[in-house]
Amino acid sequence: QVQLQESGPGLVKPSETLSLTCAVSGYSISSGYYWGWIRQPPGKGLEWIGSIYHSGSTYYNPSLKSRVTISVDTSKNQFSLKLSSVTAADTAVYYCARDRWSRGYYFDYWGQGTLVTVSS
Amino acid sequence: QSALTQPASVSGSPGQSITISCTGTSSDVGGYNYVSWYQQHPGKAPKLMIYDVSNRPSGVSNRFSGSKSGNTASLTISGLQAEDEADYYCSSYTSSSRVFGGGTKLTVL
C-alpha cells in the first residue's frame, strides 16, 4: 500500500521560504509516476502547486511558478517543496500525493496533510 | 487559469440521488476526458472517487458515477447514505496544468 507523509515547519515568517518534504513508503519513486503537491487554505478549496517525475522533470501551477521549486531524492524515496517569499495567503494545509500525470491526470494516493501558518 | 465552477452546496435525503455539476471551458473540462472527483471529510485528506470522467477506482462504491457533456462534468451519487456527507471537488487537466473546482458541500438530510 502506497503511503505518503508530509513533514516540515508548521510556522513560517512572512517573506521567508516554506520547505516541506514528503516521504513515500510502499512504492519506489524511481519506479515511475509523478508526485505532486496540493494545498488548501483554511475553509477553502484545493489548489495544485506542482508535480515532479523521478527524473526531475517538473510541472508547476503558472500562478505559483515564480516562487515554487519541487525536487526529488530517489535515494531517500522522498520529494520536497520550496515556496519562497511567503505571505499570509500561503497559509494552508499542504498535501503531497501520487500524480497519475499523463495516465489520466489524477491523484490516487494522498498524505494526511500538514498545516503551515505564515505569521510573524 | 480559473477555478472550475461547482455549486456551493447540495442536499438530499437518505436513499435519494443527487448530482453535482462542475463547469469549465473548452480549455479544460471540455477539451479533455481527464476529469476527476474527490471526496473530503472534515479534517481528512481528499479521496479519489472518479477519474477519467467516469471510472471508479477499486474500492469505491458503484453508487458513485461520473459523466461529462460539453464543458460540464457531473458526479452522481445514488442511494445517498449518511457517510456520503462531505465536500466534493472536481479537477481537470488543462494545458500542462491542473485546475480544481471550488468544492461542493453535500448535506444528507
HADDOCK unambig.tbl for C-alpha pairs under 7 A between the chains (distance, minus, plus):
assign (segid A and resid 45 and name CA) (segid B and resid 102 and name CA) 5.18 0.50 0.50
assign (segid A and resid 45 and name CA) (segid B and resid 103 and name CA) 5.98 0.50 0.50
assign (segid A and resid 46 and name CA) (segid B and resid 100 and name CA) 6.25 0.50 0.50
assign (segid A and resid 47 and name CA) (segid B and resid 100 and name CA) 6.42 0.50 0.50
assign (segid A and resid 48 and name CA) (segid B and resid 98 and name CA) 6.35 0.50 0.50
assign (segid A and resid 48 and name CA) (segid B and resid 99 and name CA) 6.84 0.50 0.50
assign (segid A and resid 59 and name CA) (segid B and resid 96 and name CA) 6.90 0.50 0.50
assign (segid A and resid 60 and name CA) (segid B and resid 97 and name CA) 7.00 0.50 0.50
assign (segid A and resid 61 and name CA) (segid B and resid 97 and name CA) 6.08 0.50 0.50
assign (segid A and resid 104 and name CA) (segid B and resid 34 and name CA) 5.71 0.50 0.50
assign (segid A and resid 104 and name CA) (segid B and resid 52 and name CA) 5.76 0.50 0.50
assign (segid A and resid 105 and name CA) (segid B and resid 34 and name CA) 6.13 0.50 0.50
assign (segid A and resid 105 and name CA) (segid B and resid 93 and name CA) 6.25 0.50 0.50
assign (segid A and resid 106 and name CA) (segid B and resid 36 and name CA) 6.21 0.50 0.50
assign (segid A and resid 106 and name CA) (segid B and resid 51 and name CA) 6.51 0.50 0.50
assign (segid A and resid 107 and name CA) (segid B and resid 48 and name CA) 6.91 0.50 0.50
assign (segid A and resid 108 and name CA) (segid B and resid 48 and name CA) 5.82 0.50 0.50
assign (segid A and resid 110 and name CA) (segid B and resid 45 and name CA) 6.64 0.50 0.50
assign (segid A and resid 111 and name CA) (segid B and resid 45 and name CA) 6.90 0.50 0.50
assign (segid A and resid 112 and name CA) (segid B and resid 44 and name CA) 6.72 0.50 0.50
assign (segid A and resid 112 and name CA) (segid B and resid 45 and name CA) 5.36 0.50 0.50
assign (segid A and resid 113 and name CA) (segid B and resid 45 and name CA) 6.56 0.50 0.50
